[in-house]
């Protein structure tokens, strides 16, 4: 597993980026993990299964590589924020660049 981790909130389509498990614990809720309300991928597009445990309550298990679904989630999130994308990201660096362009747009618009 390679950080950052991208987490899709299924109900809103918003994608969040986390640099550590501890950072994730500040934003995601255990009940939402238990209710499978998130999809997650690592920086290389590998799917990640989220569950809860003690004492660090987020447990992450690696799944198969699904770079395409992560790129699709980021493109959909970009579109929902009014960020135009010409091509689908094809590398971890392009994924991060797309996420940063969405975050930049979010800060500029104040939403």
C-alpha positions as CSV (number, residue, x, y, z in Angstrom):
1,X,0.0,0.0,0.0
2,X,1.3,3.4,-1.0
3,X,0.1,6.7,0.5
4,X,-1.7,8.9,-0.2
5,X,-5.0,7.1,0.1
6,X,-8.0,8.4,-1.8
7,X,-11.5,7.9,-0.2
8,X,-14.7,8.2,-2.1
9,X,-17.8,9.1,0.0
10,X,-20.5,7.1,-1.9
11,X,-23.4,9.4,-0.9
12,X,-21.9,12.7,-2.1
13,X,-19.3,11.6,-4.7
14,X,-16.7,13.6,-2.9
15,X,-13.1,12.3,-2.9
16,X,-10.8,13.0,0.0
17,X,-7.0,12.4,0.1
18,X,-5.2,11.3,3.2
19,X,-1.4,11.1,3.9
20,X,-1.8,8.7,6.9
21,X,-4.2,6.5,8.8
22,X,-4.1,9.0,11.6
23,X,-5.2,11.8,9.3
24,X,-8.1,9.6,8.0
25,X,-9.3,9.0,11.6
26,X,-9.9,12.8,11.9
27,X,-12.4,12.8,9.0
28,X,-14.0,9.4,8.5
29,X,-16.4,7.9,11.0
30,X,-16.3,4.3,12.3
31,X,-20.0,3.8,11.7
32,X,-19.6,4.9,8.1
33,X,-16.8,2.4,7.6
34,X,-18.9,-0.3,9.2
35,X,-21.8,0.6,6.9
36,X,-19.5,0.5,3.8
37,X,-20.1,4.1,2.9
38,X,-16.6,4.6,1.4
39,X,-14.5,3.3,-1.4
40,X,-10.8,3.6,-1.1
41,X,-7.6,3.3,-3.2
42,X,-3.9,3.8,-2.6
43,X,-1.7,6.1,-4.7
44,X,-1.3,3.4,-7.4
45,X,-5.0,2.7,-7.7
46,X,-5.0,-0.5,-5.6
47,X,-8.4,-1.0,-4.0
48,X,-8.4,-0.9,-0.2
49,X,-10.9,-2.5,2.1
50,X,-11.7,-0.4,5.2
51,X,-12.8,-1.9,8.5
52,X,-12.5,-1.0,12.2
53,X,-10.3,-2.4,14.9
54,X,-8.7,-1.3,18.2
55,X,-6.5,0.7,19.2
56,X,-6.0,2.4,15.8
57,X,-9.6,2.0,14.7
58,X,-9.1,2.0,10.9
59,X,-7.9,-1.2,9.4
60,X,-6.9,-1.3,5.8
61,X,-6.6,-4.4,3.6
62,X,-5.2,-4.3,0.1
63,X,-7.3,-5.5,-2.7
64,X,-6.8,-5.7,-6.5
65,X,-5.4,-3.0,-8.7
66,X,-8.3,-0.8,-10.0
67,X,-6.6,2.3,-11.2
68,X,-9.5,2.9,-13.6
69,X,-12.1,3.2,-10.9
70,X,-10.0,5.6,-8.9
71,X,-9.5,7.8,-12.0
72,X,-13.2,7.6,-12.7
73,X,-14.1,8.7,-9.2
74,X,-11.7,11.6,-9.4
75,X,-13.0,12.7,-12.8
76,X,-16.6,12.6,-11.5
77,X,-15.6,14.5,-8.5
78,X,-13.8,17.1,-10.7
79,X,-16.9,17.5,-12.9
80,X,-19.1,18.0,-9.8
81,X,-16.7,20.8,-8.8
82,X,-16.6,22.4,-12.2
83,X,-13.0,21.3,-12.9
84,X,-12.5,20.3,-16.6
85,X,-10.4,17.3,-17.3
86,X,-9.2,16.5,-20.8
87,X,-7.9,13.0,-20.3
88,X,-8.2,10.3,-17.6
89,X,-5.1,10.2,-15.3
90,X,-2.7,7.4,-16.2
91,X,-0.2,7.6,-13.4
92,X,-0.1,8.2,-9.7
93,X,1.4,11.6,-10.3
94,X,-1.4,12.5,-12.6
95,X,-4.0,11.3,-10.0
96,X,-2.4,13.6,-7.4
97,X,-2.3,16.5,-9.8
98,X,-6.0,16.1,-10.6
99,X,-6.9,16.0,-7.0
100,X,-4.8,19.1,-6.3
101,X,-6.6,21.0,-9.1
102,X,-9.9,20.0,-7.6
103,X,-8.7,21.2,-4.1
104,X,-7.4,24.4,-5.6
105,X,-10.8,25.1,-7.3
106,X,-12.6,24.3,-4.0
107,X,-10.5,26.8,-2.1
108,X,-11.0,29.5,-4.8
109,X,-14.7,29.1,-4.8
110,X,-15.0,28.8,-1.0
111,X,-17.1,25.6,-1.2
